Amino acid sequence: MLLVWGRAPSPVRRAQLDLFSSSLAAAENRLIQGEIMLVVMKAQATEDQVRAVCQKIEKLGYRAHSMPGATRTAIGITGNKGEVEQGTLEEMPGVQEVIQVSKPYKLVSRDLKEENTVITFPGTAAGIDGPKIGGSGLAIVAGPCAIENRDQAFTVAERVYRAGAQFFRGGAYKPRTSPYSFQGLGEEGLRIMAEIRQQFGMKIITEAIDHESLDLVEEYADMIQIGARNMQNFSLLKRAGRSRKPVLLKRGMAATLEEFLMAAEYIMSEGNYNVALCERGVRTFADHTRNTLDLSVVPAVQRLSHLPILVDPSHGTGKRNKVTPLSRAAVAVGADGLMVEVHHKPDEALSDGPQSLFPDQFDQLMEQVRQIAAVVGRTVPAIGVGVPVAVSK
């Protein structure tokens, strides 16, 4: 900074200048060290002012993440690139304050966004709103573990649709423990699910297991699932973060809460802010269940993060008789949705038959969940609403 004076400054003025330079350098050092991570705009800040702040952040060598809220816009700062120029963000028009975010995760934190994130999907027909994940409604995701053939997929899809599911799940790519187990139909399975969406209007959620499969899933599906085995596949998380499709991130089998949220941070740091979390059980010493479904993580996530969280009681227990009780508990504890496996012939299923509900059991689950949801202020689509047209097979 170059100052030009007509005469030498007084000792008092010199002390003021030294204090100002010291404060400015300290602010710059905090930016360099990644301590100052959040710019809170005033409620009346204009779009031009928000854009100017984002441009300033980018000019400093960082990345700006604008998150509009109900009453304010917050701008997250990520990255650690280049040298920081002189000047402070606090002095820019429309800025209310610049605060530090001490948590290692920034974009998923409620410090950045106080309101709950609601992921919206396009409507199935003109004038009909699409389903949502988050908000007052309970998102119901149901379908077989794997897409085995067209008849199987359509039979299950019709039943879960009649019961009130808004999302259809099914694996076209299956990461299996054994290389000899059924690995999925690949793109053929994706095409079948696309037909199901066209027939019933349900949105499609399916897993991508690597970069190649993610390219195809992105083309066919409405939401990309990142499975438990890939929760810390950081290259895949970054690729999902560059996608235009929402992402459902499952918790790893031995992941802590912080690791879970940091995985979501990887996705959001690439610019994809439509992320939902999914608790699917963790490994413990228990031998009466496949995994231990950690329902305590639901309120823990909701306290720290604005992202919606679903619960998968099928993978969380691995046993059919535990799926409905744990579904009831998940809704009671405040989950934003359920992800349930359903198969019309689970004894013949090529993947995870023992944890898949029969369609009649899924009907009963939905009836019970609907009653509990009303107690906690949630809504669930009614059984039999929107019966589909005749299915051609």
Rosetta blueprint (number, residue, H / E / L):
1 M L
2 L L
3 L L
4 V L
5 W L
6 G L
7 R L
8 A L
9 P L
10 S L
11 P H
12 V H
13 R H
14 R H
15 A H
16 Q H
17 L H
18 D H
19 L H
20 F H
21 S H
22 S H
23 S H
24 L H
25 A H
26 A H
27 A H
28 E H
29 N H
30 R H
31 L H
32 I H
33 Q L
34 G L
35 E L
36 I E
37 M E
38 L E
39 V E
40 V E
41 M E
42 K L
43 A L
44 Q L
45 A L
46 T L
47 E H
48 D H
49 Q H
50 V H
51 R H
52 A H
53 V H
54 C H
55 Q H
56 K H
57 I H
58 E H
59 K H
60 L L
61 G L
62 Y L
63 R E
64 A E
65 H E
66 S E
67 M E
68 P E
69 G L
70 A L
71 T L
72 R L
73 T E
74 A E
75 I E
76 G E
77 I E
78 T E
79 G L
80 N L
81 K L
82 G L
83 E L
84 V L
85 E L
86 Q L
87 G L
88 T L
89 L H
90 E H
91 E H
92 M L
93 P L
94 G L
95 V E
96 Q E
97 E E
98 V E
99 I E
100 Q E
101 V L
102 S L
103 K L
104 P L
105 Y L
106 K L
107 L L
108 V L
109 S E
110 R L
111 D L
112 L L
113 K L
114 E L
115 E L
116 N L
117 T L
118 V L
119 I E
120 T E
121 F L
122 P L
123 G L
124 T L
125 A E
126 A L
127 G L
128 I E
129 D L
130 G L
131 P L
132 K E
133 I E
134 G L
135 G L
136 S L
137 G E
138 L L
139 A E
140 I E
141 V E
142 A E
143 G E
144 P L
145 C L
146 A E
147 I L
148 E L
149 N L
150 R H
151 D H
152 Q H
153 A H
154 F H
155 T H
156 V H
157 A H
158 E H
159 R H
160 V H
161 Y H
162 R H
163 A H
164 G L
165 A L
166 Q L
167 F E
168 F E
169 R E
170 G L
171 G E
172 A L
173 Y L
174 K L
175 P L
176 R L
177 T L
178 S L
179 P L
180 Y L
181 S L
182 F L
183 Q L
184 G L
185 L L
186 G L
187 E H
188 E H
189 G H
190 L H
191 R H
192 I H
193 M H
194 A H
195 E H
196 I H
197 R H
198 Q H
199 Q H
200 F H
201 G L
202 M L
203 K E
204 I E
205 I E
206 T E
207 E E
208 A L
209 I L
210 D L
211 H H
212 E H
213 S H
214 L H
215 D H
216 L H
217 V H
218 E H
219 E H
220 Y H
221 A L
222 D L
223 M E
224 I E
225 Q E
226 I E
227 G L
228 A H
229 R H
230 N H
231 M L
232 Q L
233 N L
234 F H
235 S H
236 L H
237 L H
238 K H
239 R H
240 A H
241 G H
242 R L
243 S L
244 R L
245 K L
246 P L
247 V E
248 L E
249 L E
250 K E
251 R L
252 G L
253 M L
254 A L
255 A L
256 T L
257 L H
258 E H
259 E H
260 F H
261 L H
262 M H
263 A H
264 A H
265 E H
266 Y H
267 I H
268 M H
269 S H
270 E L
271 G L
272 N L
273 Y L
274 N L
275 V E
276 A E
277 L E
278 C E
279 E E
280 R L
281 G L
282 V E
283 R L
284 T L
285 F L
286 A L
287 D L
288 H L
289 T L
290 R L
291 N L
292 T E
293 L L
294 D L
295 L L
296 S L
297 V H
298 V H
299 P H
300 A H
301 V H
302 Q H
303 R H
304 L H
305 S E
306 H L
307 L L
308 P L
309 I E
310 L E
311 V E
312 D L
313 P H
314 S H
315 H H
316 G H
317 T H
318 G L
319 K L
320 R H
321 N H
322 K H
323 V H
324 T H
325 P H
326 L H
327 S H
328 R H
329 A H
330 A H
331 V H
332 A H
333 V H
334 G L
335 A L
336 D L
337 G E
338 L E
339 M E
340 V E
341 E E
342 V E
343 H L
344 H L
345 K L
346 P H
347 D H
348 E H
349 A L
350 L L
351 S L
352 D L
353 G H
354 P H
355 Q H
356 S L
357 L E
358 F L
359 P H
360 D H
361 Q H
362 F H
363 D H
364 Q H
365 L H
366 M H
367 E H
368 Q H
369 V H
370 R H
371 Q H
372 I H
373 A H
374 A H
375 V H
376 V L
377 G L
378 R L
379 T E
380 V L
381 P L
382 A L
383 I L
384 G L
385 V L
386 G L
387 V L
388 P L
389 V L
390 A L
391 V L
392 S L
393 K L
